[in-house]
Amino acid sequence: MTSSTTSGGLARFNALEEHAAYAALHEVCASAAWAHRLLSRRPYSTTDHLFVESDAATAGLTDPDLDEAMAGHPPIGRPKPGDPTSSREQRGMAGASEELKAEMLELNLAYQEKFGHVFLICATGRTGEQMRDAVRERIGNAPGREREIVRTELGKINRIRLARLVEEDA
């Protein structure tokens, strides 16, 4: 949902003390640079404004910042225990067969071996098979191309998480 006026959730976010707003943003994206940029641009007049700033911050991440952001994401098929966000986002793997889960584990390890980081994909709404097919396809990418895909996927994830942050009732 986008808005032309400040929603209740967005107004609450704008009003948070800096440390609380930083903590909320860190739950969205583990990159400190991304969170600090979004903090420095408050207050946001609309969710569109917040999304534009998030996209710009994601585009501006250095390689170490992007690595920091990716480190906050668990491998596909292994959501963080007790973390409702990663469980919700990876719901497509929840009902996957043991064979598919085993294949994803192997593919995740091969991907990590090649690229040095977790396979990152906006998993929301994707089936286990779609995620498997994506990692199969992307493992053949050159490292530079893959980092740009990762950046795009991170931007999608950040938008979904920001929307939840500012649209939830207090």
C-alpha positions as a printed Julia matrix, in Angstrom:
170×3 Matrix{Float64}:
  0.0     0.0     0.0
  1.22    3.48   -0.75
 -0.21    6.62    0.65
 -0.47   10.27   -0.23
 -0.78   11.19    3.43
  1.04   10.1     6.55
 -0.51    6.88    7.84
 -0.81    6.17   11.55
  2.05    3.67   11.36
  4.24    6.09    9.42
  3.47    8.89   11.88
  4.43    6.57   14.76
  7.68    5.67   12.98
  8.47    9.35   12.36
  7.87   10.08   16.06
 10.1     7.31   17.44
 13.2     8.29   19.34
 16.3     7.73   17.23
 17.48    4.56   19.01
 14.02    2.97   18.73
 13.7     3.95   15.06
 17.19    2.54   14.38
 16.26   -0.73   16.07
 13.09   -0.96   13.98
 15.01   -0.26   10.78
 17.69   -2.78   11.72
 14.95   -5.42   11.87
 14.07   -4.47    8.29
 17.65   -4.48    6.98
 20.86   -5.39    8.84
 22.92   -2.72    7.06
 23.82    0.09    9.45
 24.47    2.43    6.5
 20.99    1.77    5.11
 19.35    2.38    8.51
 21.33    5.56    9.17
 20.41    6.99    5.78
 16.72    6.34    6.39
 16.96    7.85    9.87
 18.62   10.98    8.51
 15.74   11.55    6.07
 12.93   11.49    8.66
 10.2    12.58    8.85
  8.56   10.9     5.89
  5.43   12.48    4.46
  4.24    9.31    2.69
  5.11    5.65    2.42
  6.12    6.37   -1.19
  8.69    8.85    0.15
  9.99    6.19    2.56
 10.21    3.61   -0.26
 12.07    6.03   -2.56
 14.62    6.71    0.2
 14.93    2.99    0.93
 15.56    2.26   -2.75
 18.19    5.0    -2.93
 19.87    3.76    0.25
 19.9     0.19   -1.09
 21.35    1.36   -4.42
 24.06    3.26   -2.54
 25.26    0.38   -0.39
 28.97   -0.33   -0.68
 30.08   -3.95   -1.01
 30.76   -4.23    2.75
 27.34   -2.66    3.48
 25.67   -5.15    1.14
 27.55   -7.99    2.87
 26.3    -6.7     6.23
 22.72   -6.6     4.92
 22.96  -10.16    3.54
 24.38  -11.45    6.83
 21.03  -10.63    8.42
 19.21  -13.13    6.19
 19.06  -16.87    6.91
 19.48  -19.39    4.11
 16.34  -20.32    2.17
 14.76  -23.33    3.83
 16.26  -22.53    7.23
 14.45  -19.52    8.72
 15.82  -18.17   11.98
 14.27  -20.11   14.88
 11.72  -17.97   16.67
 11.81  -15.29   13.96
  8.29  -14.8    12.59
  9.55  -12.54    9.77
 11.87  -15.09    8.18
  9.32  -17.87    8.75
  6.57  -15.81    7.07
  8.82  -14.81    4.17
  9.98  -18.37    3.58
  6.51  -19.89    3.93
  6.89  -21.42    0.45
  9.48  -23.85    1.83
  7.42  -24.86    4.86
  5.49  -27.58    3.07
  8.31  -28.63    0.75
  9.21  -32.29    0.44
 12.26  -33.6     2.25
 13.88  -34.07   -1.16
 13.34  -30.42   -2.07
 14.64  -29.28    1.32
 17.75  -31.43    0.88
 18.27  -30.08   -2.63
 17.93  -26.5    -1.37
 20.5   -27.18    1.33
 22.95  -28.47   -1.29
 22.24  -25.56   -3.62
 22.56  -23.02   -0.8
 25.96  -24.47    0.13
 27.16  -24.5    -3.49
 25.95  -20.92   -3.96
 27.64  -19.76   -0.76
 30.84  -21.53   -1.78
 30.84  -19.72   -5.14
 29.75  -16.25   -4.05
 30.78  -16.1    -0.39
 27.35  -15.12    0.89
 23.84  -16.45    1.4
 21.52  -16.86   -1.58
 19.21  -13.87   -1.25
 15.83  -13.78   -2.92
 12.58  -12.06   -2.12
 10.89  -15.29   -1.04
  7.51  -13.77   -0.21
  4.87  -15.47   -2.34
  7.29  -17.92   -3.95
  7.0   -21.68   -3.8
  9.88  -23.91   -2.78
 10.21  -25.02   -6.39
 10.41  -21.41   -7.62
 13.17  -20.64   -5.11
 15.05  -23.81   -6.11
 14.77  -22.9    -9.78
 16.03  -19.38   -9.05
 19.13  -20.57   -7.21
 19.81  -23.11   -9.98
 19.64  -20.31  -12.54
 21.56  -17.71  -10.57
 24.44  -19.95   -9.52
 25.72  -19.65  -13.09
 25.96  -15.85  -12.9
 29.19  -13.91  -12.83
 29.85  -12.48   -9.35
 29.24   -8.85  -10.41
 25.93   -9.72  -12.06
 24.86  -11.72   -9.02
 25.59   -8.84   -6.64
 23.31   -6.59   -8.68
 20.55   -9.2    -8.54
 21.09   -9.5    -4.78
 20.81   -5.71   -4.44
 17.51   -5.76   -6.37
 16.15   -8.62   -4.26
 17.23   -6.83   -1.06
 15.36   -3.73   -2.21
 12.18   -5.78   -2.68
 12.55   -7.37    0.76
 13.18   -3.98    2.38
 10.03   -2.51    0.8
  7.87   -5.4     2.04
  9.32   -5.14    5.54
  9.02   -1.35    5.64
  5.39   -1.58    4.56
  4.72   -3.94    7.47
  6.59   -1.62    9.83
  4.61    1.51    8.99
  1.22   -0.05    8.3
  0.84   -2.15   11.42
 -1.39   -0.9    14.18
  0.35    0.1    17.38
